[in-house]
Amino acid sequence: MAHARTEVSQSEPCADTPVSEASGSFEAVFESHYPRIARVIARVVGDTACAEELAMEVFWKFWQTPAAQGELAGGWLCRSAIHLGISELRRRARHARYQRLVRLAGQSTPEQLHAADEEQRQVRAVLAAIPARDAELLLLRSNDFTYEQLASTLDLNPASVGTLIARARQTFRKEFTKRYGEPRMGN
């Protein structure tokens, strides 16, 4: 099945798009929304092929959720696409973390593994203690989100993303230092 080329668009809106009664069949909704949903996911995950697979999953969930089908199906599809894209980023981050742990386990001493576990516990505790938006910014940025993607995902002014990240890092550092002392460098 050929689909429109999905490329990253910087101005792709993700608002509730009404679906008229005449074009309310699943096929019509799919044909009219698939390219946009795939582009939205591609902006989040940065991978067009993966985005197309995830877009199909969004439409499968849409098909399985009769309550989502109706006038504002476009908004439901877009929100689901963003959530699925973020879940994919989390899955990738977990996979990368497990891969690092496997590499560490093969060449690390028990003391090094314990220190790494302790550092992860401390970082999680600090992330839980700082404001949610700061934690979200830091986590998404650590997953290689661009400033534009951060602004779009968190509904921020794109011009202020850099400042907000700097403040979030400062808040994280202050909380970490308050709890555990100065962070070790060079790890």
N, C-alpha and C positions, 0 to 999 in steps of 0.2 A: 504494500500500500504506500503510495507516494504522499508525502506531506510537505507542506510549505517548509522551506529552510528555516530552522530555528536558530536565530543568532541573538546574541545579547543586545538588548535594547535599553538604552539609558532612560527612555521616557515612557516605558510601557506602564500604563495605569493598571492598578489592581483594585478597581472599585466594583461595586455591584452593577452588573450589566443586565438590564432587563431582558428576559426572553419572552417574545410575544407568544400568544396562544397558538397562532398558526404555525410557528416554527418550534413548538415545544416538544417534538419527538426527540428521542434520545439521539438518533442519527443527525438531526438538524443541530442539536446542541453540540454534539461532538464536532461536526464539521465547522461550526462557527467559532468554537472556543478552543479547540485543540492547539492550534498554532500559538495562541497567546499563553495558554497554560504551560506548554513546553518551554516557551521563552522565559516565563516567570521562574520556572524551576531551574532552567539553565543559568539564570542570573544568580540563583542561590548556590547551586552546586558547582558551577563552572565547567560543566561537562555536558555537551549537547546530546550525546548518545544516552548517557545515564538519564538526562532530563526527559528524553522521549519515552524511555521505559517507565519512569516515574509518572509521567503524564498519563500513560495508559492505566497505571494503577489508580490514579485519581479518578479517571472515568469509570473504572471498575467499581470503586467505592460509591461513586455517584449513582451508578446503575443499581447498586445494592441498597441505596438509601432513598426511598421514595419521598421522604420528607424534604430532601434537598432539592427535589425536582419541582420547578415552578418558576414564578416570575423572576426571582433573584438567584437563579442557578449559577450565573456567572460569578457572583460574589462567593458562593459556597465553593465553587470549583477553585477560585483563586486562593482563598484561605486554606483549603485543603492542600493545594499545590505548595504553598509556602511551608506549611507544617510538615509535609512529606519531604521537602527539600532540606529543612533543618534536621529532620530525623536522619536523613542520609548523611549529612555532615557529622552528626553525632556518631553514627555507625562507623564512619571512616575514622574519626578520632579514636574511638574505642579500638578499632582494628590496629591503627598505628601504635597506640599505647601498648597493646598486647604484643605486637611485633617487637617493640623496643624492650619490653620486659623479657621476652624470649631471648633476645640478643644479650641483654644484661645478665640473665640467669646463666647463660653459657660461659660468661667471662668475668663474673663478679663474685666477690666474697660475700658471705652471709652478712657481714657488717655493712657492706655497700648496699645490698638489697634492703636491709633494715632502714638505712639512712634514706634511701629513695622512697620507701613506703612512708616513713615519717614525714618527709618533705611533702609528699602528695596529701597526706592527712592534714598537714598544716595549711596548705594552699586551699584545700576544700573548706576548712574551718573559716579561713579569712574570707573566701568568696561568699560563704553563707552569712557572714557578719556585715559585709558592706552593702550599700543600697543595691537593690535588684538590677537597676539599669546599668550601674557600674559593672556588676558581675557579668551581665549579658554582653556589654560592650567588650570586655576583656576576653570572654570566652569565644565570642564570634570572631573577634580580631585574631585570636590565636588559631582559629580555624581558617585563616587566610581570607576572610571577608575583606573586600575592598571598602573604601570609605563610602562609595556609592551604594554598595550592597547593604552596609550597616545602616545608612540613612533610610533606605527603602524598607528594610526589614523591621527596624525599630521606630519608624515614623519620625525621623529626626531631620533637622535642617542640614543638608549636606555640607554647608559652609562651617558648621559647628562641630562636626564629627571629630576632627583632629583635637580640638580643645577638650571635648568631652572625654576622649580616650586618655589624654594627658592627665586630666583630673582624676579619672578612674584609676589610672596607674598610681597616682600620688595617694589616693585614698587607700588603695590596696597596700602600698608600701608602708604607710603610717600604721594601718591596722596590723600588718604583719610584724612590724618593729615593736609595736605596743605589746603584742602577745608573745613574740618569740625572740626579740632582739634583732639586730641587723642581719639581713639575709646574707648567706654565704655566696660569694661570687666564684665563677669559674666552674660550675657544675655542668 
